[in-house]
Amino acid sequence: MNALRTLFLALALGACGSAAAGPARVVSVGGAVTEIAVALGAEDRLVAVDTTSVYPEHLKALPQVGYMRSLSAEGVLAMRPDVVLAASEAGPATAIAQLRATGVPVVSLSPEHSVEALRANVRHIADALGMSDRGRALDLCIAAQWRATQDALPAAGNRPRVLFVLAHSGNALLVSGAGTAADAMIRLAGGTNALAGVQGYKPLTPEAAVAAAPDVILVTSEGLANVGGPTKLTAQAGLDLTPAGKTNRVVAMDALYLLGFGPRLPAAVRDLASALR
């Protein structure tokens, strides 16, 4: 992880390429999108971000345009952007259409959860910012980090069954099936999604929890705090009867780090793989 941060710092200082002239006022919508812009050395161009852009932490001091799924075109335009960098989840669609109708370029990124999509997004953002050289350099840095992560992963063998529980909204708990960021992370880290036969996010039911029979319950740090800690999470009906619940085996990671699929992805996969062993 420290090595990756060193590479990002080198990029910011111009050691991996030189920046060309590009848009001076950038609004970034999406935590991973903002991380990429910072890693490219474009932090000084950011005039506003959304509420999911929480890393590096000091970015919270920038003006905010709200939550990425509920943007107001007027609020974004008030920042007088030359370009809007937008995660695939950014919306609503009407707000994005309104922004484009004004002539402001909106750069939308791939919704896929993969290393290949991350690298393509890096190059896409770099091109939009007039920083193609730095984009190629960051792409190569991430590729090198990913190779190192793959070398560090345990050999294929017993793959623990992992159930991801999303616990960000009051007492309502959701579990993650196929086609989600959590599913991709579990697989990349050498685990088996205990709900691989389900698509998307579904409400957690006692019956589904018991049938999933997870060895590990994966949750975000924010979600774990929301439910009151590991013991209260594993005491939920159904989860208490699973192998993970009986042993209180809960793994928690920062939400953006775990699910963002930003430049820290290789380090996040390695950390998750270590926690699942």
KASUL-V173517 format. One record per residue. N is the residue number from 1. RES is the residue in one letter. SS is DSSP state (A for helix, B for strand, O for the rest). BURIAL is I if it has 9 or more other ideal C-beta (glycine too) atoms within 8 Angstrom, else O. D_LAST is the distance of its C-alpha to the last C-alpha in Angstrom with 2 decimals. Layout:
n->N res->RES ss->SS burial->BURIAL d_last->D_LAST
n->N res->RES ss->SS burial->BURIAL d_last->D_LAST
This chain:
n->1 res->M ss->O burial->O d_last->18.77
n->2 res->N ss->A burial->O d_last->21.88
n->3 res->A ss->A burial->O d_last->22.89
n->4 res->L ss->A burial->I d_last->22.90
n->5 res->R ss->A burial->O d_last->25.00
n->6 res->T ss->A burial->O d_last->27.33
n->7 res->L ss->A burial->I d_last->27.86
n->8 res->F ss->A burial->I d_last->28.68
n->9 res->L ss->A burial->O d_last->31.09
n->10 res->A ss->A burial->I d_last->32.71
n->11 res->L ss->A burial->I d_last->33.27
n->12 res->A ss->A burial->I d_last->34.78
n->13 res->L ss->O burial->O d_last->37.11
n->14 res->G ss->O burial->I d_last->38.14
n->15 res->A ss->O burial->O d_last->36.79
n->16 res->C ss->O burial->I d_last->35.30
n->17 res->G ss->O burial->I d_last->38.34
n->18 res->S ss->O burial->O d_last->41.27
n->19 res->A ss->O burial->I d_last->41.69
n->20 res->A ss->O burial->O d_last->44.60
n->21 res->A ss->O burial->O d_last->46.65
n->22 res->G ss->O burial->I d_last->45.08
n->23 res->P ss->O burial->I d_last->45.10
n->24 res->A ss->O burial->O d_last->45.58
n->25 res->R ss->O burial->I d_last->44.60
n->26 res->V ss->B burial->I d_last->41.20
n->27 res->V ss->B burial->I d_last->39.73
n->28 res->S ss->B burial->I d_last->35.99
n->29 res->V ss->B burial->I d_last->34.49
n->30 res->G ss->O burial->I d_last->30.71
n->31 res->G ss->A burial->I d_last->28.11
n->32 res->A ss->A burial->I d_last->26.64
n->33 res->V ss->A burial->I d_last->30.24
n->34 res->T ss->A burial->I d_last->31.26
n->35 res->E ss->A burial->I d_last->28.39
n->36 res->I ss->A burial->I d_last->29.57
n->37 res->A ss->A burial->I d_last->33.15
n->38 res->V ss->A burial->I d_last->32.30
n->39 res->A ss->A burial->I d_last->30.32
n->40 res->L ss->O burial->I d_last->33.42
n->41 res->G ss->O burial->I d_last->35.58
n->42 res->A ss->O burial->I d_last->37.37
n->43 res->E ss->A burial->I d_last->36.67
n->44 res->D ss->A burial->O d_last->40.36
n->45 res->R ss->A burial->I d_last->41.31
n->46 res->L ss->B burial->I d_last->39.38
n->47 res->V ss->B burial->I d_last->41.97
n->48 res->A ss->B burial->I d_last->39.84
n->49 res->V ss->B burial->I d_last->36.35
n->50 res->D ss->O burial->I d_last->34.95
n->51 res->T ss->O burial->O d_last->33.10
n->52 res->T ss->O burial->I d_last->29.63
n->53 res->S ss->O burial->I d_last->30.27
n->54 res->V ss->O burial->I d_last->28.69
n->55 res->Y ss->O burial->I d_last->27.20
n->56 res->P ss->O burial->O d_last->28.64
n->57 res->E ss->A burial->O d_last->29.66
n->58 res->H ss->A burial->O d_last->33.28
n->59 res->L ss->A burial->I d_last->33.81
n->60 res->K ss->A burial->O d_last->34.21
n->61 res->A ss->A burial->O d_last->37.65
n->62 res->L ss->O burial->I d_last->38.84
n->63 res->P ss->O burial->O d_last->40.96
n->64 res->Q ss->B burial->O d_last->38.98
n->65 res->V ss->O burial->I d_last->39.96
n->66 res->G ss->O burial->I d_last->37.98
n->67 res->Y ss->O burial->O d_last->35.00
n->68 res->M ss->A burial->I d_last->34.36
n->69 res->R ss->A burial->O d_last->34.96
n->70 res->S ss->A burial->O d_last->38.25
n->71 res->L ss->O burial->I d_last->40.06
n->72 res->S ss->O burial->I d_last->43.78
n->73 res->A ss->A burial->I d_last->45.57
n->74 res->E ss->A burial->O d_last->48.10
n->75 res->G ss->A burial->I d_last->45.52
n->76 res->V ss->A burial->I d_last->43.97
n->77 res->L ss->A burial->I d_last->47.45
n->78 res->A ss->O burial->O d_last->48.49
n->79 res->M ss->O burial->I d_last->46.21
n->80 res->R ss->O burial->O d_last->48.43
n->81 res->P ss->O burial->I d_last->45.60
n->82 res->D ss->O burial->O d_last->46.33
n->83 res->V ss->B burial->I d_last->43.14
n->84 res->V ss->B burial->I d_last->40.44
n->85 res->L ss->B burial->I d_last->36.90
n->86 res->A ss->B burial->I d_last->35.28
n->87 res->A ss->O burial->I d_last->31.89
n->88 res->S ss->O burial->O d_last->32.20
n->89 res->E ss->O burial->O d_last->31.88
n->90 res->A ss->O burial->I d_last->34.84
n->91 res->G ss->O burial->I d_last->37.82
n->92 res->P ss->O burial->O d_last->39.80
n->93 res->A ss->A burial->O d_last->41.29
n->94 res->T ss->A burial->O d_last->44.75
n->95 res->A ss->A burial->I d_last->43.87
n->96 res->I ss->A burial->I d_last->42.48
n->97 res->A ss->A burial->O d_last->45.63
n->98 res->Q ss->A burial->I d_last->47.83
n->99 res->L ss->A burial->I d_last->46.27
n->100 res->R ss->A burial->I d_last->46.82
n->101 res->A ss->A burial->O d_last->50.36
n->102 res->T ss->O burial->O d_last->51.25
n->103 res->G ss->O burial->O d_last->50.42
n->104 res->V ss->O burial->I d_last->47.35
n->105 res->P ss->B burial->I d_last->44.79
n->106 res->V ss->B burial->I d_last->41.55
n->107 res->V ss->B burial->I d_last->38.71
n->108 res->S ss->B burial->O d_last->36.24
n->109 res->L ss->O burial->I d_last->32.82
n->110 res->S ss->O burial->O d_last->30.77
n->111 res->P ss->O burial->O d_last->28.88
n->112 res->E ss->O burial->O d_last->26.28
n->113 res->H ss->O burial->I d_last->22.60
n->114 res->S ss->O burial->O d_last->21.87
n->115 res->V ss->A burial->I d_last->21.95
n->116 res->E ss->A burial->O d_last->25.37
n->117 res->A ss->A burial->I d_last->26.71
n->118 res->L ss->A burial->I d_last->25.61
n->119 res->R ss->A burial->I d_last->27.46
n->120 res->A ss->A burial->I d_last->30.45
n->121 res->N ss->A burial->I d_last->30.55
n->122 res->V ss->A burial->I d_last->30.63
n->123 res->R ss->A burial->I d_last->33.58
n->124 res->H ss->A burial->I d_last->35.27
n->125 res->I ss->A burial->I d_last->35.21
n->126 res->A ss->A burial->I d_last->36.35
n->127 res->D ss->A burial->I d_last->39.24
n->128 res->A ss->A burial->I d_last->40.25
n->129 res->L ss->O burial->I d_last->40.40
n->130 res->G ss->O burial->I d_last->42.35
n->131 res->M ss->O burial->I d_last->39.54
n->132 res->S ss->A burial->I d_last->38.80
n->133 res->D ss->A burial->I d_last->38.47
n->134 res->R ss->A burial->I d_last->35.80
n->135 res->G ss->A burial->I d_last->34.09
n->136 res->R ss->A burial->I d_last->33.94
n->137 res->A ss->A burial->I d_last->32.70
n->138 res->L ss->A burial->I d_last->29.89
n->139 res->D ss->A burial->I d_last->28.99
n->140 res->L ss->A burial->I d_last->28.75
n->141 res->C ss->A burial->I d_last->26.72
n->142 res->I ss->A burial->I d_last->24.09
n->143 res->A ss->A burial->I d_last->24.18
n->144 res->A ss->A burial->O d_last->23.60
n->145 res->Q ss->A burial->I d_last->20.65
n->146 res->W ss->A burial->I d_last->19.14
n->147 res->R ss->A burial->O d_last->19.73
n->148 res->A ss->A burial->I d_last->18.01
n->149 res->T ss->A burial->I d_last->14.89
n->150 res->Q ss->A burial->O d_last->15.00
n->151 res->D ss->A burial->O d_last->15.50
n->152 res->A ss->A burial->O d_last->12.42
n->153 res->L ss->O burial->I d_last->10.04
n->154 res->P ss->O burial->O d_last->8.50
n->155 res->A ss->O burial->O d_last->11.27
n->156 res->A ss->O burial->O d_last->11.86
n->157 res->G ss->O burial->O d_last->11.13
n->158 res->N ss->O burial->O d_last->9.54
n->159 res->R ss->O burial->O d_last->8.91
n->160 res->P ss->O burial->I d_last->7.99
n->161 res->R ss->B burial->I d_last->11.25
n->162 res->V ss->B burial->I d_last->11.40
n->163 res->L ss->B burial->I d_last->14.77
n->164 res->F ss->B burial->I d_last->16.04
n->165 res->V ss->B burial->I d_last->18.88
n->166 res->L ss->B burial->I d_last->21.57
n->167 res->A ss->B burial->I d_last->23.50
n->168 res->H ss->B burial->O d_last->25.90
n->169 res->S ss->B burial->O d_last->29.18
n->170 res->G ss->O burial->O d_last->30.49
n->171 res->N ss->O burial->O d_last->29.35
n->172 res->A ss->B burial->O d_last->28.77
n->173 res->L ss->B burial->I d_last->25.17
n->174 res->L ss->B burial->I d_last->24.24
n->175 res->V ss->B burial->I d_last->21.39
n->176 res->S ss->B burial->I d_last->20.47
n->177 res->G ss->O burial->I d_last->21.30
n->178 res->A ss->B burial->I d_last->21.84
n->179 res->G ss->O burial->O d_last->23.64
n->180 res->T ss->O burial->I d_last->22.03
n->181 res->A ss->A burial->I d_last->20.22
n->182 res->A ss->A burial->I d_last->17.28
n->183 res->D ss->A burial->I d_last->17.20
n->184 res->A ss->A burial->I d_last->17.37
n->185 res->M ss->A burial->I d_last->14.58
n->186 res->I ss->A burial->I d_last->12.17
n->187 res->R ss->A burial->I d_last->13.42
n->188 res->L ss->A burial->I d_last->13.47
n->189 res->A ss->O burial->I d_last->9.80
n->190 res->G ss->O burial->I d_last->9.12
n->191 res->G ss->O burial->I d_last->9.20
n->192 res->T ss->B burial->I d_last->12.40
n->193 res->N ss->B burial->I d_last->14.75
n->194 res->A ss->O burial->I d_last->15.92
n->195 res->L ss->O burial->I d_last->19.33
n->196 res->A ss->O burial->I d_last->19.72
n->197 res->G ss->O burial->O d_last->23.18
n->198 res->V ss->O burial->I d_last->24.44
n->199 res->Q ss->B burial->O d_last->25.86
n->200 res->G ss->O burial->I d_last->25.43
n->201 res->Y ss->B burial->O d_last->25.08
n->202 res->K ss->B burial->I d_last->26.45
n->203 res->P ss->B burial->O d_last->27.29
n->204 res->L ss->O burial->I d_last->24.93
n->205 res->T ss->O burial->O d_last->26.76
n->206 res->P ss->A burial->O d_last->25.96
n->207 res->E ss->A burial->O d_last->26.51
n->208 res->A ss->A burial->I d_last->24.13
n->209 res->A ss->A burial->I d_last->21.33
n->210 res->V ss->A burial->I d_last->21.91
n->211 res->A ss->A burial->O d_last->22.19
n->212 res->A ss->A burial->I d_last->18.96
n->213 res->A ss->O burial->I d_last->17.09
n->214 res->P ss->O burial->I d_last->13.80
n->215 res->D ss->O burial->I d_last->10.72
n->216 res->V ss->B burial->I d_last->9.96
n->217 res->I ss->B burial->I d_last->12.95
n->218 res->L ss->B burial->I d_last->12.92
n->219 res->V ss->B burial->I d_last->16.09
n->220 res->T ss->B burial->I d_last->17.98
n->221 res->S ss->A burial->I d_last->18.91
n->222 res->E ss->A burial->I d_last->22.48
n->223 res->G ss->A burial->I d_last->21.99
n->224 res->L ss->A burial->I d_last->20.30
n->225 res->A ss->A burial->O d_last->23.30
n->226 res->N ss->A burial->I d_last->25.62
n->227 res->V ss->A burial->I d_last->24.67
n->228 res->G ss->O burial->O d_last->24.79
n->229 res->G ss->O burial->O d_last->21.25
n->230 res->P ss->A burial->I d_last->18.27
n->231 res->T ss->A burial->O d_last->20.56
n->232 res->K ss->A burial->I d_last->23.11
n->233 res->L ss->A burial->I d_last->20.72
n->234 res->T ss->A burial->I d_last->19.34
n->235 res->A ss->O burial->O d_last->22.98
n->236 res->Q ss->O burial->I d_last->24.04
n->237 res->A ss->O burial->O d_last->25.81
n->238 res->G ss->O burial->I d_last->23.63
n->239 res->L ss->A burial->I d_last->20.29
n->240 res->D ss->A burial->I d_last->21.24
n->241 res->L ss->A burial->I d_last->21.39
n->242 res->T ss->O burial->I d_last->17.97
n->243 res->P ss->A burial->I d_last->15.07
n->244 res->A ss->A burial->I d_last->13.35
n->245 res->G ss->A burial->I d_last->16.78
n->246 res->K ss->A burial->O d_last->17.52
n->247 res->T ss->A burial->O d_last->14.59
n->248 res->N ss->O burial->I d_last->14.99
n->249 res->R ss->O burial->I d_last->11.39
n->250 res->V ss->B burial->I d_last->12.28
n->251 res->V ss->B burial->I d_last->10.90
n->252 res->A ss->B burial->I d_last->14.04
n->253 res->M ss->B burial->I d_last->15.09
n->254 res->D ss->O burial->O d_last->18.68
n->255 res->A ss->A burial->I d_last->20.27
n->256 res->L ss->A burial->I d_last->21.89
n->257 res->Y ss->A burial->I d_last->18.98
n->258 res->L ss->A burial->I d_last->16.66
n->259 res->L ss->A burial->I d_last->19.42
n->260 res->G ss->O burial->I d_last->22.20
n->261 res->F ss->O burial->I d_last->21.55
n->262 res->G ss->O burial->I d_last->23.60
n->263 res->P ss->O burial->I d_last->23.73
n->264 res->R ss->O burial->I d_last->20.50
n->265 res->L ss->A burial->I d_last->18.53
n->266 res->P ss->A burial->I d_last->17.04
n->267 res->A ss->A burial->I d_last->15.78
n->268 res->A ss->A burial->I d_last->14.51
n->269 res->V ss->A burial->I d_last->12.50
n->270 res->R ss->A burial->I d_last->10.99
n->271 res->D ss->A burial->I d_last->10.31
n->272 res->L ss->A burial->I d_last->8.83
n->273 res->A ss->A burial->I d_last->6.49
n->274 res->S ss->A burial->O d_last->5.49
n->275 res->A ss->A burial->O d_last->5.62
n->276 res->L ss->A burial->I d_last->3.80
n->277 res->R ss->O burial->O d_last->0.00
